[in-house]
């Protein structure tokens, strides 16, 4: 059974702007001196691709719509850290906590 199937793409709604979300992702993953550190490799106005230990990719995308920003995060091995990052973001007005 594949337990990762529901974990590789996660999302949340936040009150932050897309630029603030990407900045928060760099701050969350970058300074950690651990096996879960990931550093920016590619970046655009609405996405950030980070590379971690062993070449693991962590991808964060953020799109503003309807007064909130929808954030999605994807990683095969760092799914718990992606979930923690998403949980660290302020919840958008009217959104429920996951």
PyMOL CGO cylinders between C-alpha atoms (Angstrom):
from pymol import cmd
from pymol.cgo import CYLINDER

trace = [
    CYLINDER, 0.00, 0.00, 0.00, 1.31, 3.47, -0.87, 0.3, 1, 1, 1, 1, 1, 1,
    CYLINDER, 1.31, 3.47, -0.87, 1.03, 5.66, 2.23, 0.3, 1, 1, 1, 1, 1, 1,
    CYLINDER, 1.03, 5.66, 2.23, 2.60, 8.63, 0.41, 0.3, 1, 1, 1, 1, 1, 1,
    CYLINDER, 2.60, 8.63, 0.41, -0.18, 8.94, -2.15, 0.3, 1, 1, 1, 1, 1, 1,
    CYLINDER, -0.18, 8.94, -2.15, -2.19, 11.52, -0.19, 0.3, 1, 1, 1, 1, 1, 1,
    CYLINDER, -2.19, 11.52, -0.19, 0.86, 13.32, 1.16, 0.3, 1, 1, 1, 1, 1, 1,
    CYLINDER, 0.86, 13.32, 1.16, 2.82, 14.41, -1.90, 0.3, 1, 1, 1, 1, 1, 1,
    CYLINDER, 2.82, 14.41, -1.90, 0.61, 17.44, -2.66, 0.3, 1, 1, 1, 1, 1, 1,
    CYLINDER, 0.61, 17.44, -2.66, -0.73, 19.47, 0.22, 0.3, 1, 1, 1, 1, 1, 1,
    CYLINDER, -0.73, 19.47, 0.22, -2.47, 22.83, 0.24, 0.3, 1, 1, 1, 1, 1, 1,
    CYLINDER, -2.47, 22.83, 0.24, -3.73, 25.58, 2.54, 0.3, 1, 1, 1, 1, 1, 1,
    CYLINDER, -3.73, 25.58, 2.54, -5.31, 29.01, 2.30, 0.3, 1, 1, 1, 1, 1, 1,
    CYLINDER, -5.31, 29.01, 2.30, -3.58, 31.96, 3.94, 0.3, 1, 1, 1, 1, 1, 1,
    CYLINDER, -3.58, 31.96, 3.94, -3.98, 35.70, 4.38, 0.3, 1, 1, 1, 1, 1, 1,
    CYLINDER, -3.98, 35.70, 4.38, -0.39, 36.31, 3.23, 0.3, 1, 1, 1, 1, 1, 1,
    CYLINDER, -0.39, 36.31, 3.23, 0.45, 37.48, -0.29, 0.3, 1, 1, 1, 1, 1, 1,
    CYLINDER, 0.45, 37.48, -0.29, 2.21, 35.05, -2.65, 0.3, 1, 1, 1, 1, 1, 1,
    CYLINDER, 2.21, 35.05, -2.65, 5.50, 36.94, -2.20, 0.3, 1, 1, 1, 1, 1, 1,
    CYLINDER, 5.50, 36.94, -2.20, 5.18, 36.70, 1.59, 0.3, 1, 1, 1, 1, 1, 1,
    CYLINDER, 5.18, 36.70, 1.59, 4.48, 32.97, 1.34, 0.3, 1, 1, 1, 1, 1, 1,
    CYLINDER, 4.48, 32.97, 1.34, 7.60, 32.33, -0.76, 0.3, 1, 1, 1, 1, 1, 1,
    CYLINDER, 7.60, 32.33, -0.76, 9.69, 34.43, 1.63, 0.3, 1, 1, 1, 1, 1, 1,
    CYLINDER, 9.69, 34.43, 1.63, 8.26, 32.45, 4.56, 0.3, 1, 1, 1, 1, 1, 1,
    CYLINDER, 8.26, 32.45, 4.56, 9.14, 29.17, 2.79, 0.3, 1, 1, 1, 1, 1, 1,
    CYLINDER, 9.14, 29.17, 2.79, 12.77, 30.27, 2.37, 0.3, 1, 1, 1, 1, 1, 1,
    CYLINDER, 12.77, 30.27, 2.37, 12.93, 31.27, 6.04, 0.3, 1, 1, 1, 1, 1, 1,
    CYLINDER, 12.93, 31.27, 6.04, 11.28, 28.03, 7.18, 0.3, 1, 1, 1, 1, 1, 1,
    CYLINDER, 11.28, 28.03, 7.18, 13.44, 25.61, 5.18, 0.3, 1, 1, 1, 1, 1, 1,
    CYLINDER, 13.44, 25.61, 5.18, 16.68, 27.55, 4.70, 0.3, 1, 1, 1, 1, 1, 1,
    CYLINDER, 16.68, 27.55, 4.70, 18.28, 28.19, 8.08, 0.3, 1, 1, 1, 1, 1, 1,
    CYLINDER, 18.28, 28.19, 8.08, 17.73, 24.72, 9.48, 0.3, 1, 1, 1, 1, 1, 1,
    CYLINDER, 17.73, 24.72, 9.48, 20.97, 22.89, 10.07, 0.3, 1, 1, 1, 1, 1, 1,
    CYLINDER, 20.97, 22.89, 10.07, 19.49, 19.44, 9.68, 0.3, 1, 1, 1, 1, 1, 1,
    CYLINDER, 19.49, 19.44, 9.68, 18.66, 16.75, 7.17, 0.3, 1, 1, 1, 1, 1, 1,
    CYLINDER, 18.66, 16.75, 7.17, 15.47, 18.72, 6.37, 0.3, 1, 1, 1, 1, 1, 1,
    CYLINDER, 15.47, 18.72, 6.37, 17.16, 21.90, 5.19, 0.3, 1, 1, 1, 1, 1, 1,
    CYLINDER, 17.16, 21.90, 5.19, 16.33, 22.96, 1.65, 0.3, 1, 1, 1, 1, 1, 1,
    CYLINDER, 16.33, 22.96, 1.65, 17.69, 25.87, -0.32, 0.3, 1, 1, 1, 1, 1, 1,
    CYLINDER, 17.69, 25.87, -0.32, 16.19, 27.89, -3.16, 0.3, 1, 1, 1, 1, 1, 1,
    CYLINDER, 16.19, 27.89, -3.16, 17.13, 26.58, -6.59, 0.3, 1, 1, 1, 1, 1, 1,
    CYLINDER, 17.13, 26.58, -6.59, 14.52, 28.13, -8.90, 0.3, 1, 1, 1, 1, 1, 1,
    CYLINDER, 14.52, 28.13, -8.90, 12.08, 30.91, -8.21, 0.3, 1, 1, 1, 1, 1, 1,
    CYLINDER, 12.08, 30.91, -8.21, 9.31, 32.79, -9.94, 0.3, 1, 1, 1, 1, 1, 1,
    CYLINDER, 9.31, 32.79, -9.94, 6.62, 35.22, -8.79, 0.3, 1, 1, 1, 1, 1, 1,
    CYLINDER, 6.62, 35.22, -8.79, 4.31, 32.36, -7.76, 0.3, 1, 1, 1, 1, 1, 1,
    CYLINDER, 4.31, 32.36, -7.76, 6.59, 29.38, -7.14, 0.3, 1, 1, 1, 1, 1, 1,
    CYLINDER, 6.59, 29.38, -7.14, 9.75, 28.27, -5.39, 0.3, 1, 1, 1, 1, 1, 1,
    CYLINDER, 9.75, 28.27, -5.39, 11.72, 25.10, -6.02, 0.3, 1, 1, 1, 1, 1, 1,
    CYLINDER, 11.72, 25.10, -6.02, 14.09, 24.16, -3.22, 0.3, 1, 1, 1, 1, 1, 1,
    CYLINDER, 14.09, 24.16, -3.22, 16.66, 21.39, -3.11, 0.3, 1, 1, 1, 1, 1, 1,
    CYLINDER, 16.66, 21.39, -3.11, 17.35, 19.42, 0.05, 0.3, 1, 1, 1, 1, 1, 1,
    CYLINDER, 17.35, 19.42, 0.05, 19.58, 16.61, 1.18, 0.3, 1, 1, 1, 1, 1, 1,
    CYLINDER, 19.58, 16.61, 1.18, 20.08, 13.89, -1.40, 0.3, 1, 1, 1, 1, 1, 1,
    CYLINDER, 20.08, 13.89, -1.40, 18.65, 16.11, -4.12, 0.3, 1, 1, 1, 1, 1, 1,
    CYLINDER, 18.65, 16.11, -4.12, 15.12, 16.01, -2.68, 0.3, 1, 1, 1, 1, 1, 1,
    CYLINDER, 15.12, 16.01, -2.68, 12.88, 18.67, -4.22, 0.3, 1, 1, 1, 1, 1, 1,
    CYLINDER, 12.88, 18.67, -4.22, 10.47, 20.78, -2.20, 0.3, 1, 1, 1, 1, 1, 1,
    CYLINDER, 10.47, 20.78, -2.20, 8.10, 22.83, -4.32, 0.3, 1, 1, 1, 1, 1, 1,
    CYLINDER, 8.10, 22.83, -4.32, 5.87, 25.62, -3.02, 0.3, 1, 1, 1, 1, 1, 1,
    CYLINDER, 5.87, 25.62, -3.02, 3.39, 27.53, -5.17, 0.3, 1, 1, 1, 1, 1, 1,
    CYLINDER, 3.39, 27.53, -5.17, 1.15, 30.42, -4.11, 0.3, 1, 1, 1, 1, 1, 1,
    CYLINDER, 1.15, 30.42, -4.11, -1.69, 32.07, -6.03, 0.3, 1, 1, 1, 1, 1, 1,
    CYLINDER, -1.69, 32.07, -6.03, -3.88, 34.93, -4.84, 0.3, 1, 1, 1, 1, 1, 1,
    CYLINDER, -3.88, 34.93, -4.84, -7.58, 34.74, -5.58, 0.3, 1, 1, 1, 1, 1, 1,
    CYLINDER, -7.58, 34.74, -5.58, -10.71, 35.99, -3.89, 0.3, 1, 1, 1, 1, 1, 1,
    CYLINDER, -10.71, 35.99, -3.89, -8.97, 37.83, -1.04, 0.3, 1, 1, 1, 1, 1, 1,
    CYLINDER, -8.97, 37.83, -1.04, -6.83, 34.88, 0.00, 0.3, 1, 1, 1, 1, 1, 1,
    CYLINDER, -6.83, 34.88, 0.00, -3.76, 33.05, -1.21, 0.3, 1, 1, 1, 1, 1, 1,
    CYLINDER, -3.76, 33.05, -1.21, -3.90, 29.35, -1.97, 0.3, 1, 1, 1, 1, 1, 1,
    CYLINDER, -3.90, 29.35, -1.97, -0.60, 27.66, -1.19, 0.3, 1, 1, 1, 1, 1, 1,
    CYLINDER, -0.60, 27.66, -1.19, 0.38, 24.20, -2.37, 0.3, 1, 1, 1, 1, 1, 1,
    CYLINDER, 0.38, 24.20, -2.37, 3.47, 22.31, -1.34, 0.3, 1, 1, 1, 1, 1, 1,
    CYLINDER, 3.47, 22.31, -1.34, 4.89, 19.12, -2.75, 0.3, 1, 1, 1, 1, 1, 1,
    CYLINDER, 4.89, 19.12, -2.75, 7.73, 16.82, -1.80, 0.3, 1, 1, 1, 1, 1, 1,
    CYLINDER, 7.73, 16.82, -1.80, 8.13, 13.08, -1.74, 0.3, 1, 1, 1, 1, 1, 1,
    CYLINDER, 8.13, 13.08, -1.74, 10.34, 12.73, 1.33, 0.3, 1, 1, 1, 1, 1, 1,
    CYLINDER, 10.34, 12.73, 1.33, 9.75, 16.06, 3.12, 0.3, 1, 1, 1, 1, 1, 1,
    CYLINDER, 9.75, 16.06, 3.12, 5.95, 15.72, 3.38, 0.3, 1, 1, 1, 1, 1, 1,
    CYLINDER, 5.95, 15.72, 3.38, 5.92, 16.19, 7.17, 0.3, 1, 1, 1, 1, 1, 1,
    CYLINDER, 5.92, 16.19, 7.17, 8.01, 19.36, 6.89, 0.3, 1, 1, 1, 1, 1, 1,
    CYLINDER, 8.01, 19.36, 6.89, 5.74, 20.70, 4.12, 0.3, 1, 1, 1, 1, 1, 1,
    CYLINDER, 5.74, 20.70, 4.12, 2.75, 20.07, 6.40, 0.3, 1, 1, 1, 1, 1, 1,
    CYLINDER, 2.75, 20.07, 6.40, 4.48, 21.92, 9.25, 0.3, 1, 1, 1, 1, 1, 1,
    CYLINDER, 4.48, 21.92, 9.25, 5.29, 24.84, 6.96, 0.3, 1, 1, 1, 1, 1, 1,
    CYLINDER, 5.29, 24.84, 6.96, 1.67, 25.09, 5.76, 0.3, 1, 1, 1, 1, 1, 1,
    CYLINDER, 1.67, 25.09, 5.76, 0.45, 24.91, 9.37, 0.3, 1, 1, 1, 1, 1, 1,
    CYLINDER, 0.45, 24.91, 9.37, 2.76, 27.81, 10.28, 0.3, 1, 1, 1, 1, 1, 1,
    CYLINDER, 2.76, 27.81, 10.28, 1.01, 30.19, 7.87, 0.3, 1, 1, 1, 1, 1, 1,
    CYLINDER, 1.01, 30.19, 7.87, -1.78, 32.44, 9.13, 0.3, 1, 1, 1, 1, 1, 1,
    CYLINDER, -1.78, 32.44, 9.13, -5.18, 31.03, 8.15, 0.3, 1, 1, 1, 1, 1, 1,
    CYLINDER, -5.18, 31.03, 8.15, -7.18, 33.04, 5.60, 0.3, 1, 1, 1, 1, 1, 1,
    CYLINDER, -7.18, 33.04, 5.60, -10.39, 34.58, 6.81, 0.3, 1, 1, 1, 1, 1, 1,
    CYLINDER, -10.39, 34.58, 6.81, -13.19, 32.07, 6.32, 0.3, 1, 1, 1, 1, 1, 1,
    CYLINDER, -13.19, 32.07, 6.32, -10.85, 29.11, 5.83, 0.3, 1, 1, 1, 1, 1, 1,
    CYLINDER, -10.85, 29.11, 5.83, -10.79, 26.15, 8.19, 0.3, 1, 1, 1, 1, 1, 1,
    CYLINDER, -10.79, 26.15, 8.19, -7.63, 24.73, 9.73, 0.3, 1, 1, 1, 1, 1, 1,
    CYLINDER, -7.63, 24.73, 9.73, -6.66, 21.33, 8.37, 0.3, 1, 1, 1, 1, 1, 1,
]
cmd.load_cgo(trace, "trace")
